[in-house]
């Protein structure tokens, strides 16, 4: 991506761009949280009203996928979802970098989820009962089920969580960057005057698609996080 994009506006010496913009996203979310909770009211307005609507969606999500105890995991699921959404959208601002365009960021989120749902399962069911579920419904299936569950739990889930988010967002961002480079080339060649209206419509559609992908990927990550926690807690897991 660095070959087709301009350097970001904000750069700190010796610090990778995705780390810098992760800090920026954290600052933005901290400011929004402070503004939303500074003057709490029974009749919410402004930022408080917006954040309550967002949190209600996440609360419904964790209750549906985890159950009555889902509210305990609302801070984790909502924080990951809101952080990933903000990190996705900030990359659409010219001169800014999306932290989720780096596999390091998405892998860090996936590792947090990985350790969390195993810890929840161990605490809820105990080590013996929790690990017994990985042997299958009957003991003679254990030689087959244990390797499958090991690969699924230790390798597949963390990789798919991190790579799915990173690859989907990066692909859309790459498409958007290539389109704008092509538009610049047409402008320099004097062809843009002919195809200008079509190029503008396509640009608007691509930006809208990128926003949709950003929201969708954050929502999918939150759903998978809640479903993994719910599965680890379930007795029939």
C-alpha positions in Angstrom: 0.0 0.0 0.0 2.9 2.4 0.7 3.8 2.2 -3.0 0.5 3.8 -4.1 -0.3 6.1 -1.2 1.2 9.3 0.1 3.0 9.1 3.5 0.6 9.7 6.4 0.3 13.2 7.9 1.2 12.1 11.4 4.4 10.2 11.9 6.4 9.6 15.1 10.1 8.8 14.7 10.9 5.1 15.4 7.2 4.2 15.9 5.3 2.2 13.2 2.4 4.0 11.6 -0.2 1.5 12.8 0.9 2.0 16.4 0.7 5.8 16.1 -2.8 5.7 14.6 -3.9 3.1 17.2 -3.0 5.6 19.9 -4.9 8.3 17.9 -8.0 6.0 17.8 -7.7 5.4 21.5 -7.5 9.2 22.1 -10.6 9.8 19.9 -12.6 7.1 21.7 -11.5 8.4 25.1 -12.6 11.9 24.2 -16.0 10.6 22.9 -16.5 8.5 26.1 -15.7 11.5 28.3 -18.1 13.7 26.3 -20.8 11.0 26.5 -20.5 10.5 30.3 -19.6 14.0 31.4 -23.2 15.0 32.1 -25.3 11.9 32.3 -29.1 12.5 32.0 -32.2 10.3 32.2 -33.2 11.8 28.9 -30.0 11.4 26.8 -29.0 13.9 24.2 -26.2 14.4 21.8 -23.2 12.1 22.3 -24.7 10.3 25.2 -27.8 9.4 23.2 -25.6 8.2 20.3 -23.4 6.0 22.5 -26.4 4.6 24.4 -27.9 3.5 21.0 -24.5 1.9 20.1 -24.2 0.1 23.4 -27.7 -1.2 23.2 -26.9 -2.9 20.0 -23.9 -4.6 21.5 -25.9 -5.5 24.6 -28.5 -7.2 22.5 -25.8 -9.0 20.6 -24.1 -10.5 23.7 -27.4 -11.4 25.3 -28.5 -13.3 22.2 -25.2 -15.1 21.7 -24.0 -15.6 25.3 -27.2 -15.6 27.3 -28.3 -14.0 30.5 -24.6 -13.6 31.6 -23.7 -11.8 28.5 -23.8 -8.3 30.1 -20.6 -9.3 31.9 -18.7 -9.4 28.6 -20.3 -6.3 27.1 -17.2 -4.1 27.9 -14.9 -6.5 25.9 -17.2 -7.1 22.9 -18.3 -3.4 22.7 -14.7 -2.1 23.1 -13.4 -4.4 20.3 -16.3 -3.6 18.0 -16.1 0.2 18.5 -12.3 0.2 18.3 -12.2 -1.8 15.1 -14.9 0.3 13.5 -13.1 3.6 14.3 -9.8 2.1 13.2 -11.4 1.1 9.9 -13.1 4.4 9.3 -10.1 6.6 10.2 -8.2 5.2 7.2 -10.8 6.9 4.8 -9.6 10.3 6.0 -6.9 11.5 3.5 -3.5 11.4 5.1 -4.5 9.1 7.9 -3.7 5.4 8.2 -6.0 2.6 9.4 -4.5 0.6 12.2 -6.5 -2.5 11.0 -4.7 -2.3 7.7 -1.8 -3.9 9.6 -1.9 -7.6 10.5 -0.2 -6.7 13.8 -3.3 -4.8 15.0 -5.8 -7.4 13.9 -3.7 -10.3 15.3 -3.5 -8.4 18.6 -7.3 -8.2 18.8 -7.6 -11.9 17.8 -5.1 -13.0 20.6 -7.1 -11.1 23.2 -10.3 -12.9 22.1 -8.4 -16.3 22.0 -7.2 -16.1 25.6 -10.4 -14.5 26.9 -12.8 -17.2 25.7 -10.6 -20.1 26.9 -10.2 -18.4 30.3 -13.9 -17.9 30.5 -14.5 -21.6 29.6 -12.0 -22.8 32.2 -13.4 -20.6 34.9 -17.0 -21.5 34.1 -16.7 -25.3 33.7 -13.3 -26.2 35.3 -10.3 -27.6 33.5 -11.4 -31.3 33.5 -14.9 -30.6 32.1 -13.8 -27.9 29.7 -11.0 -30.0 28.1 -13.2 -33.1 28.1 -15.5 -31.4 25.5 -12.7 -31.4 23.0 -12.7 -35.3 23.0 -16.0 -35.5 21.3 -19.4 -36.9 22.4 -18.0 -40.4 23.0 -14.6 -41.3 24.3 -13.7 -43.6 21.4 -13.8 -40.5 19.1 -11.1 -38.8 21.1 -8.2 -39.8 18.8 -10.0 -38.1 15.9 -11.6 -35.2 17.7 -8.6 -34.0 19.8 -6.3 -33.2 16.8 -9.2 -31.5 15.0 -10.2 -29.4 18.0 -6.5 -28.6 18.6 -6.1 -27.3 15.1 -9.4 -25.4 15.2 -8.9 -23.8 18.6 -5.2 -23.1 18.5 -4.5 -22.3 14.9 -7.6 -21.8 12.8 -9.7 -19.5 15.0 -6.9 -16.9 15.8 -5.7 -16.9 12.2 -9.2 -16.5 10.7 -10.1 -13.8 13.2 -7.0 -11.7 12.4 -6.6 -12.4 8.7 -10.3 -12.0 7.8 -10.5 -8.5 9.3 -7.1 -7.5 7.8 -7.6 -8.9 4.3 -11.1 -7.7 3.8 -10.4 -4.2 4.8 -7.1 -4.0 3.0 -8.6 -5.3 -0.2 -11.3 -2.6 -0.1 -8.7 0.1 0.7 -6.4 -1.1 -2.0 -9.3 -1.0 -4.6 -10.1 2.6 -3.5 -6.5 3.7 -3.8 -6.0 2.1 -7.2 -9.2 3.8 -8.5 -8.1 7.3 -7.4 -4.6 6.7 -8.9 -6.4 5.8 -12.2 -8.5 8.9 -11.9 -5.4 11.0 -11.6 -3.9 9.3 -14.6 -7.1 10.1 -16.6 -6.9 13.7 -15.5 -3.4 14.1 -16.6 -4.2 12.5 -20.0 -7.1 14.9 -20.5 -9.7 12.0 -20.7 -11.4 12.8 -17.4 -13.6 15.5 -19.0 -15.3 12.8 -20.9 -15.7 10.2 -18.2 -15.8 12.6 -15.3 -19.4 12.1 -14.2 -19.0 8.3 -14.3 -15.7 8.5 -12.3 -17.3 10.7 -9.7 -20.3 8.3 -9.3 -17.9 5.3 -9.0 -15.8 7.1 -6.4 -18.9 7.8 -4.3 -20.0 4.2 -4.6 -16.5 2.9 -3.6 -16.4 5.2 -0.6 -19.8 4.0 0.4 -18.8 0.4 -0.1 -15.7 1.0 2.0 -17.8 2.4 4.9 -20.1 -0.6 4.6 -17.2 -3.0 4.7 -15.8 -1.2 7.7 -19.0 -1.5 9.7 -19.6 -5.1 8.6 -16.1 -6.3 9.5 -16.4 -4.7 13.0 -19.8 -6.2 13.5 -18.6 -9.7 12.4 -15.6 -9.5 14.7 -17.9 -8.6 17.6 -20.3 -11.5 16.7 -17.5 -14.0 16.6 -16.1 -12.8 19.9 -19.5 -13.2 21.6 -20.2 -16.6 20.0 -16.8 -17.9 21.0 -17.4 -16.8 24.6 -20.9 -18.3 24.5 -19.6 -21.6 23.2 -16.9 -21.8 25.8 -19.5 -21.3 28.5 -22.1 -23.7 27.2 -22.4 -27.0 29.0 -22.9 -28.8 25.7 -19.8 -27.2 24.2 
